Amino acid sequence: MATPITGGTTFDLGAAPQAAAAQPQKTTTAPTTAVKQASKSTTAYTVKLSEDAQVQLLNNQGQSVSQISTITDLSAQAVDGYLGITQAAPAADTTGSK
């Protein structure tokens, strides 16, 4: 008859004792050189939209023609042109007045 071994499993027989849990390292409040260098190498990029693209973007965001005209400093006719809005031609006088 087999006698069970108490205090462990068959997988850890003869294994080295487990290491103590790692202690958290102390943190410092002073920034490190690596952090300072990383912030210096950050490059900001800007994009300048064409008037047409800016008008299209503002229109897609729900701005009206008059609002777009004010924001972009363009005339309402220029904004209409970028948006493909055409003005209806004046109706011809069909009353036959002489």
C-alpha positions in Angstrom: 0.0 0.0 0.0 1.3 3.5 -0.9 1.7 6.1 1.8 0.9 9.7 0.7 3.5 12.3 1.4 2.1 15.3 3.2 3.1 18.9 2.8 3.4 19.0 -1.0 2.7 17.4 -4.3 4.7 15.1 -6.5 5.7 18.0 -8.7 7.5 20.0 -6.0 9.5 17.2 -4.3 13.0 18.4 -3.9 12.3 21.8 -5.4 14.1 24.8 -4.1 12.1 26.9 -1.7 10.1 29.7 -3.3 11.7 33.1 -3.4 10.2 35.8 -1.2 7.7 38.1 -3.0 9.3 41.0 -4.8 9.1 44.2 -2.9 7.9 47.3 -4.7 10.7 49.7 -5.5 10.6 53.2 -4.0 9.4 55.8 -6.4 10.9 59.2 -6.7 9.1 62.4 -7.4 11.9 64.0 -9.5 11.5 63.4 -13.2 14.2 61.2 -14.8 16.4 62.2 -17.7 14.6 59.8 -20.0 11.3 61.5 -19.4 12.8 64.9 -20.0 14.4 63.7 -23.3 11.1 62.1 -24.4 9.2 65.3 -24.0 11.8 67.3 -26.0 11.6 64.9 -29.0 7.8 65.2 -29.3 7.0 66.9 -32.6 3.7 68.7 -33.2 2.2 68.5 -36.7 -0.3 70.9 -38.1 -2.5 70.5 -41.2 -3.9 73.4 -43.1 -7.1 72.6 -45.0 -7.9 74.2 -48.3 -10.9 76.5 -48.4 -13.0 73.8 -50.1 -12.1 71.1 -47.6 -12.7 73.5 -44.7 -16.2 74.4 -46.1 -17.0 70.7 -46.6 -15.9 69.8 -43.1 -18.0 72.6 -41.5 -21.0 71.7 -43.6 -20.6 68.0 -42.5 -20.6 69.2 -38.9 -24.0 70.9 -39.5 -22.9 74.5 -39.8 -25.1 76.7 -42.0 -23.9 78.6 -45.0 -23.9 81.9 -43.1 -22.0 80.4 -40.2 -19.4 78.9 -42.6 -19.1 82.2 -44.3 -18.4 83.9 -41.0 -16.0 81.3 -39.7 -14.0 81.1 -43.0 -14.2 84.8 -43.9 -15.6 83.8 -47.3 -18.6 85.3 -49.1 -21.9 83.3 -49.0 -21.6 82.9 -52.8 -18.1 81.3 -52.4 -19.4 79.0 -49.8 -22.4 78.1 -52.0 -19.9 77.4 -54.8 -17.8 75.0 -52.7 -21.0 73.2 -51.6 -22.4 73.1 -55.2 -25.4 75.1 -54.2 -26.8 77.1 -57.2 -29.2 80.0 -57.0 -32.4 79.6 -58.8 -32.7 82.0 -61.8 -35.2 84.7 -61.5 -38.6 83.7 -62.9 -39.3 85.2 -66.3 -42.2 87.6 -66.5 -45.0 85.6 -68.1 -47.9 88.0 -67.3 -47.6 89.7 -70.7 -47.6 93.2 -69.2 -46.8 95.9 -71.8 
